Amino acid sequence: MAKVEIKEIQEIRGFSTVKKVQNRSALLNDLKPNVILLFHGKEGHEMVVEIFTPDPSGDKTLPPAKVAATKFVGAAEKVDNAYATLLFWALKEGKSLGTPSREVYIKIDKNQDPPEVEVEVQSPLQ
């Protein structure tokens, strides 16, 4: 099982855009190193996703948070496996995970088929 750690995330300033998408592959063009995807749930059949780009001069601030975090390296379409890791860890540890979850992208290789990513998935602890 992948490693899960508890982290204190500091406040982050930046710029954000909210999108409604049918699936994860619709976000591929938004993925860049340091981009943070925040998942705000669903509206109908669409996911509500905030694409946050850290920038000290940004007009939005992500609040500090205490999170459970795990890293995932592999096909971008398989990032959901990291959520399973967090859920199994939370059940084992008796912890409750909150929302919105964050995906902090570290590396993206769109030249692979399917595209490969290195991402840290974070879920707030309640």
N, CA, C and O of each residue as an XYZ file, in Angstrom:
504
protein
N       0.842     -1.189      0.000
C       0.000      0.000      0.000
C       0.885      1.250      0.000
O       1.918      1.280      0.669
N       0.486      2.267     -0.740
C       1.250      3.517     -0.814
C       1.257      4.208      0.549
O       0.362      4.015      1.372
N       2.275      5.005      0.756
C       2.443      5.725      2.011
C       1.452      6.888      2.100
O       1.228      7.605      1.126
N       0.860      7.060      3.291
C      -0.014      8.200      3.564
C       0.608      8.969      4.720
O       1.021      8.383      5.721
N       0.669     10.282      4.571
C       1.179     11.098      5.662
C       0.215     12.238      5.961
O      -0.542     12.677      5.095
N       0.259     12.704      7.198
C      -0.554     13.849      7.600
C       0.327     15.083      7.473
O       1.455     15.109      7.965
N      -0.206     16.111      6.801
C       0.548     17.336      6.542
C      -0.273     18.554      6.940
O      -1.501     18.551      6.870
N       0.433     19.588      7.358
C      -0.172     20.904      7.562
C       0.167     21.739      6.326
O       1.333     22.060      6.098
N      -0.825     22.086      5.542
C      -0.629     22.867      4.321
C      -0.853     24.345      4.659
O      -1.869     24.712      5.249
N       0.098     25.170      4.281
C      -0.019     26.609      4.526
C      -0.963     27.252      3.511
O      -1.270     26.670      2.471
N      -1.409     28.445      3.832
C      -2.226     29.243      2.922
C      -1.468     29.434      1.603
O      -0.251     29.620      1.601
N      -2.193     29.385      0.489
C      -1.584     29.538     -0.835
C      -2.378     30.589     -1.618
O      -3.601     30.495     -1.728
N      -1.678     31.585     -2.157
C      -2.320     32.588     -3.025
C      -2.155     32.177     -4.485
O      -1.174     31.534     -4.859
N      -3.129     32.559     -5.296
C      -3.039     32.245     -6.708
C      -4.273     32.695     -7.466
O      -5.062     33.511     -6.989
N      -4.416     32.143     -8.657
C      -5.550     32.438     -9.524
C      -6.323     31.146     -9.754
O      -5.732     30.068     -9.816
N      -7.648     31.253     -9.879
C      -8.421     30.037    -10.100
C      -9.504     30.234    -11.143
O      -9.983     31.341    -11.391
N      -9.868     29.110    -11.740
C     -10.951     29.022    -12.701
C     -11.751     27.782    -12.337
O     -11.173     26.746    -12.011
N     -13.059     27.875    -12.386
C     -13.904     26.717    -12.094
C     -14.468     26.190    -13.408
O     -14.937     26.951    -14.254
N     -14.409     24.867    -13.556
C     -14.938     24.211    -14.748
C     -15.872     23.084    -14.323
O     -15.717     22.490    -13.256
N     -16.832     22.809    -15.175
C     -17.676     21.624    -15.029
C     -17.306     20.703    -16.179
O     -17.388     21.088    -17.345
N     -16.897     19.479    -15.843
C     -16.440     18.539    -16.865
C     -17.099     17.183    -16.678
O     -17.504     16.815    -15.575
N     -17.197     16.451    -17.776
C     -17.795     15.111    -17.755
C     -16.887     14.088    -17.092
O     -17.360     13.183    -16.406
N     -15.563     14.234    -17.300
C     -14.635     13.225    -16.787
C     -13.245     13.835    -16.636
O     -12.991     14.960    -17.066
N     -12.367     13.077    -16.026
C     -11.002     13.508    -15.726
C     -10.216     13.845    -17.002
O      -9.408     14.773    -16.989
N     -10.433     13.120    -18.085
C      -9.653     13.371    -19.302
C      -9.920     14.774    -19.864
O      -9.085     15.310    -20.593
N     -11.063     15.372    -19.536
C     -11.363     16.731    -19.996
C     -10.475     17.779    -19.330
O     -10.474     18.938    -19.745
N      -9.726     17.390    -18.308
C      -8.850     18.316    -17.588
C      -7.400     18.250    -18.054
O      -6.565     19.018    -17.576
N      -7.092     17.357    -18.965
C      -5.705     17.109    -19.365
C      -4.977     18.375    -19.809
O      -3.811     18.560    -19.462
N      -5.629     19.239    -20.558
C      -4.966     20.462    -21.042
C      -4.679     21.457    -19.923
O      -3.865     22.363    -20.099
N      -5.340     21.302    -18.770
C      -5.138     22.207    -17.637
C      -3.980     21.767    -16.738
O      -3.558     22.522    -15.861
N      -3.470     20.567    -16.946
C      -2.432     20.036    -16.060
C      -1.061     20.598    -16.410
O      -0.587     20.488    -17.541
N      -0.438     21.203    -15.400
C       0.916     21.748    -15.506
C       1.559     21.579    -14.139
O       0.848     21.476    -13.140
N       2.893     21.547    -14.069
C       3.529     21.468    -12.753
C       3.064     22.612    -11.845
O       2.947     23.757    -12.282
N       2.804     22.286    -10.590
C       2.349     23.187     -9.527
C       0.866     23.517     -9.572
O       0.356     24.107     -8.619
N       0.156     23.168    -10.625
C      -1.286     23.397    -10.662
C      -1.943     22.503     -9.614
O      -1.538     21.361     -9.394
N      -2.975     23.063     -8.974
C      -3.734     22.323     -7.968
C      -5.171     22.205     -8.470
O      -5.817     23.210     -8.769
N      -5.661     20.979     -8.560
C      -7.068     20.766     -8.888
C      -7.812     20.540     -7.581
O      -7.401     19.718     -6.762
N      -8.908     21.269     -7.384
C      -9.762     21.087     -6.212
C     -11.103     20.554     -6.700
O     -11.726     21.138     -7.586
N     -11.538     19.453     -6.120
C     -12.781     18.817     -6.544
C     -13.888     19.204     -5.577
O     -13.835     18.892     -4.387
N     -14.898     19.897     -6.116
C     -15.984     20.438     -5.307
C     -17.278     19.639     -5.441
O     -18.348     20.152     -5.116
N     -17.204     18.416     -5.906
C     -18.402     17.584     -6.005
C     -18.934     17.507     -7.427
O     -18.211     17.720     -8.400
N     -20.232     17.193     -7.515
C     -20.859     17.008     -8.823
C     -22.117     17.850     -8.920
O     -22.789     18.136     -7.929
N     -22.409     18.235    -10.149
C     -23.694     18.845    -10.492
C     -24.230     18.025    -11.647
O     -23.716     18.092    -12.764
N     -25.252     17.262    -11.374
C     -25.763     16.354    -12.395
C     -24.701     15.318    -12.728
O     -24.202     14.619    -11.846
N     -24.360     15.227    -14.011
C     -23.352     14.258    -14.460
C     -21.966     14.882    -14.609
O     -21.053     14.253    -15.144
N     -21.810     16.118    -14.134
C     -20.527     16.802    -14.303
C     -19.812     17.003    -12.962
O     -20.444     17.232    -11.931
N     -18.473     16.911    -13.006
C     -17.648     17.226    -11.847
C     -17.407     18.731    -11.843
O     -17.194     19.341    -12.891
N     -17.445     19.323    -10.644
C     -17.120     20.737    -10.500
C     -15.676     20.800     -9.995
O     -15.374     20.370     -8.881
N     -14.791     21.346    -10.840
C     -13.364     21.337    -10.561
C     -12.822     22.764    -10.621
O     -13.086     23.510    -11.563
N     -12.059     23.119     -9.591
C     -11.372     24.406     -9.574
C      -9.921     24.165     -9.981
O      -9.233     23.329     -9.394
N      -9.466     24.899    -10.981
C      -8.073     24.813    -11.419
C      -7.365     26.010    -10.803
O      -7.621     27.155    -11.174
N      -6.466     25.730     -9.853
C      -5.799     26.777     -9.073
C      -4.326     26.825     -9.449
O      -3.624     25.817     -9.373
N      -3.861     28.007     -9.855
C      -2.459     28.200    -10.214
C      -1.811     29.094     -9.155
O      -2.141     30.276     -9.066
N      -0.896     28.549     -8.354
C      -0.241     29.365     -7.331
C       0.505     30.545     -7.937
O       1.216     30.408     -8.933
N       0.327     31.712     -7.312
C       1.004     32.937     -7.739
C       0.862     33.934     -6.590
O      -0.259     34.237     -6.181
N       1.979     34.452     -6.060
C       1.901     35.369     -4.917
C       1.045     36.612     -5.174
O       0.559     37.225     -4.223
N       0.852     36.995     -6.435
C       0.034     38.170     -6.736
C      -1.415     37.784     -7.060
O      -2.190     38.616     -7.532
N      -1.774     36.527     -6.806
C      -3.113     36.043     -7.134
C      -4.218     36.728     -6.369
O      -3.977     37.371     -5.348
N      -5.446     36.586     -6.872
C      -6.605     37.218     -6.260
C      -7.418     36.268     -5.382
O      -8.471     36.646     -4.868
N      -6.935     35.039     -5.210
C      -7.637     34.048     -4.387
C      -6.641     33.421     -3.421
O      -5.455     33.285     -3.723
N      -7.149     33.043     -2.253
C      -6.315     32.375     -1.263
C      -6.946     31.046     -0.889
O      -8.113     30.987     -0.500
N      -6.162     29.978     -1.011
C      -6.599     28.689     -0.472
C      -6.235     28.705      1.009
O      -5.097     29.016      1.363
N      -7.182     28.375      1.871
C      -6.897     28.424      3.305
C      -5.943     27.308      3.729
O      -5.802     26.306      3.029
N      -5.294     27.487      4.871
C      -4.462     26.404      5.386
C      -5.340     25.190      5.677
O      -6.544     25.323      5.899
N      -4.737     24.021      5.673
C      -5.514     22.805      5.918
C      -4.619     21.712      6.487
O      -3.424     21.649      6.197
N      -5.218     20.863      7.295
C      -4.553     19.644      7.761
C      -5.096     18.532      6.876
O      -6.303     18.293      6.838
N      -4.188     17.843      6.154
C      -4.618     16.871      5.153
C      -3.922     15.526      5.329
O      -2.837     15.430      5.902
N      -4.577     14.503      4.819
C      -3.933     13.207      4.590
C      -3.487     13.251      3.134
O      -4.268     13.606      2.251
N      -2.225     12.889      2.886
C      -1.676     13.012      1.541
C      -0.975     11.732      1.120
O      -0.353     11.048      1.932
N      -1.089     11.422     -0.171
C      -0.372     10.292     -0.751
C       0.065     10.678     -2.156
O      -0.609     11.457     -2.831
N       1.187     10.137     -2.593
C       1.684     10.431     -3.949
C       1.264      9.311     -4.897
O       1.156      8.143     -4.523
N       1.035      9.723     -6.137
C       0.702      8.780     -7.196
C       1.585      9.090     -8.389
O       1.742     10.249     -8.771
N       2.161      8.045     -8.978
C       2.931      8.175    -10.214
C       2.379      7.128    -11.176
O       2.337      5.938    -10.861
N       1.958      7.587    -12.351
C       1.431      6.655    -13.337
C       0.533      7.356    -14.331
O       0.595      8.575    -14.493
N      -0.300      6.579    -14.992
C      -1.201      7.107    -16.013
C      -2.185      8.091    -15.390
O      -2.780      7.811    -14.349
N      -2.351      9.245    -16.034
C      -3.238     10.288    -15.516
C      -4.649      9.758    -15.271
O      -5.325     10.194    -14.339
N      -5.083      8.835    -16.091
C      -6.441      8.295    -15.946
C      -6.594      7.391    -14.721
O      -7.709      6.993    -14.385
N      -5.488      7.063    -14.053
C      -5.532      6.165    -12.889
C      -5.341      6.893    -11.551
O      -5.174      6.244    -10.518
N      -5.362      8.234    -11.557
C      -5.148      8.995    -10.321
C      -6.160      8.603     -9.246
O      -5.864      8.707     -8.056
N      -7.343      8.158     -9.646
C      -8.351      7.749     -8.661
C      -7.838      6.660     -7.722
O      -8.361      6.506     -6.618
N      -6.825      5.905     -8.141
C      -6.245      4.883     -7.258
C      -5.706      5.512     -5.976
O      -5.732      4.873     -4.924
N      -5.224      6.736     -6.040
C      -4.714      7.419     -4.848
C      -5.845      7.690     -3.859
O      -5.629      7.664     -2.648
N      -7.041      7.949     -4.366
C      -8.187      8.170     -3.480
C      -8.540      6.887     -2.733
O      -8.913      6.933     -1.561
N      -8.426      5.751     -3.403
C      -8.668      4.470     -2.743
C      -7.657      4.271     -1.613
O      -8.012      3.806     -0.530
N      -6.390      4.626     -1.874
C      -5.359      4.526     -0.838
C      -5.744      5.366      0.371
O      -5.640      4.902      1.507
N      -6.190      6.604      0.137
C      -6.579      7.475      1.253
C      -7.788      6.926      2.006
O      -7.835      6.984      3.235
N      -8.760      6.396      1.272
C      -9.952      5.853      1.932
C      -9.626      4.636      2.797
O     -10.096      4.534      3.930
N      -8.819      3.711      2.263
C      -8.433      2.540      3.053
C      -7.640      2.955      4.282
O      -7.838      2.396      5.361
N      -6.744      3.925      4.138
C      -5.966      4.428      5.265
C      -6.893      5.029      6.326
O      -6.742      4.748      7.515
N      -7.856      5.859      5.895
C      -8.779      6.506      6.834
C      -9.597      5.472      7.603
O      -9.794      5.605      8.811
N     -10.073      4.443      6.903
C     -10.827      3.386      7.586
C      -9.966      2.676      8.620
O     -10.408      2.429      9.742
N      -8.746      2.352      8.240
C      -7.823      1.647      9.143
C      -7.478      2.499     10.367
O      -7.379      1.981     11.479
N      -7.295      3.813     10.158
C      -6.869      4.721     11.226
C      -8.031      5.351     11.997
O      -7.814      6.055     12.983
N      -9.265      5.097     11.548
C     -10.426      5.696     12.206
C     -10.531      7.197     11.980
O     -11.014      7.924     12.848
N     -10.088      7.660     10.830
C     -10.111      9.093     10.485
C     -11.253      9.378      9.518
O     -11.723      8.487      8.810
N     -11.695     10.641      9.499
C     -12.715     11.076      8.543
C     -12.083     12.052      7.563
O     -11.401     12.995      7.963
N     -12.317     11.817      6.281
C     -11.794     12.684      5.230
C     -12.864     13.676      4.817
O     -14.048     13.344      4.752
N     -12.429     14.916      4.534
C     -13.362     15.959      4.132
C     -13.193     16.348      2.676
O     -12.571     15.639      1.885
N     -13.765     17.494      2.347
C     -13.683     18.039      1.003
C     -13.350     19.521      1.099
O     -13.510     20.097      2.175
N     -12.900     20.157      0.044
C     -12.595     19.569     -1.256
C     -11.233     18.875     -1.237
O     -10.304     19.316     -0.560
N     -11.137     17.796     -1.982
C      -9.839     17.144     -2.143
C      -9.005     17.982     -3.112
O      -9.533     18.726     -3.938
N      -7.676     17.836     -2.982
C      -6.743     18.582     -3.830
C      -5.822     17.603     -4.533
O      -5.406     16.598     -3.956
N      -5.512     17.901     -5.770
C      -4.482     17.171     -6.510
C      -3.416     18.186     -6.888
O      -3.669     19.096     -7.677
N      -2.222     18.029     -6.326
C      -1.115     18.943     -6.580
C      -0.198     18.265     -7.593
O       0.454     17.268     -7.282
N      -0.154     18.808     -8.797
C       0.614     18.186     -9.874
C       2.081     18.581     -9.793
O       2.413     19.762     -9.689
N       2.956     17.580     -9.843
C       4.397     17.767     -9.723
C       5.050     17.645    -11.101
O       5.843     18.500    -11.495
N       4.713     16.579    -11.829
C       5.238     16.360    -13.181
C       4.113     15.859    -14.070
O       3.226     15.131    -13.624
N       4.163     16.256    -15.330
C       3.197     15.794    -16.322
C       3.962     15.485    -17.598
O       4.738     16.313    -18.074
N       3.748     14.297    -18.154
C       4.359     13.923    -19.430
C       3.234     13.587    -20.404
O       2.731     12.464    -20.429
N       2.852     14.575    -21.200
C       1.760     14.393    -22.156
C       2.221     13.679    -23.415
O       1.409     13.382    -24.291
N       3.535     13.397    -23.516
C       4.061     12.680    -24.685
C       3.845     11.170    -24.574
O       4.004     10.447    -25.557
N       3.489     10.702    -23.400
C       3.189      9.281    -23.205
C       1.739      9.019    -23.615
O       0.920      9.937    -23.649
N       1.438      7.792    -23.918
C       0.062      7.416    -24.246
C      -0.315      6.195    -23.417
O       0.127      5.094    -23.745
N      -1.112      6.335    -22.359
C      -1.738      7.577    -21.903
C      -0.741      8.484    -21.183
O       0.330      8.031    -20.782
N      -1.092      9.780    -21.016
C      -0.195     10.706    -20.333
C       0.146     10.221    -18.920
O      -0.690      9.641    -18.228
N       1.395     10.473    -18.511
C       1.883     10.072    -17.183
C       1.975     11.304    -16.286
O       2.308     12.399    -16.739
N       1.671     11.101    -15.001
C       1.734     12.203    -14.038
C       2.410     11.757    -12.751
O       2.452     10.572    -12.422
N       2.934     12.737    -12.040
C       3.311     12.577    -10.637
C       2.481     13.610     -9.907
O       2.557     14.800    -10.211
N       1.689     13.166     -8.947
C       0.738     14.045     -8.282
C       0.632     13.654     -6.813
O       0.729     12.479     -6.459
N       0.430     14.664     -5.963
C       0.127     14.390     -4.566
C      -1.361     14.654     -4.373
O      -1.842     15.757     -4.635
N      -2.084     13.644     -3.916
C      -3.503     13.773     -3.655
C      -3.672     14.045     -2.169
O      -3.142     13.320     -1.327
N      -4.424     15.108     -1.857
C      -4.617     15.540     -0.477
C      -6.106     15.599     -0.158
O      -6.906     16.095     -0.951
N      -6.460     15.088      1.006
C      -7.840     15.156      1.456
C      -7.851     15.737      2.863
O      -7.141     15.236      3.736
N      -8.647     16.792      3.107
C      -8.682     17.388      4.441
C      -9.139     16.386      5.498
O     -10.014     15.554      5.256
N      -8.530     16.486      6.665
C      -8.962     15.655      7.797
C     -10.010     16.415      8.578
O      -9.876     17.617      8.808
N     -11.065     15.707      8.989
C     -12.125     16.358      9.764
C     -11.950     16.059     11.231
O     -12.743     16.517     12.054
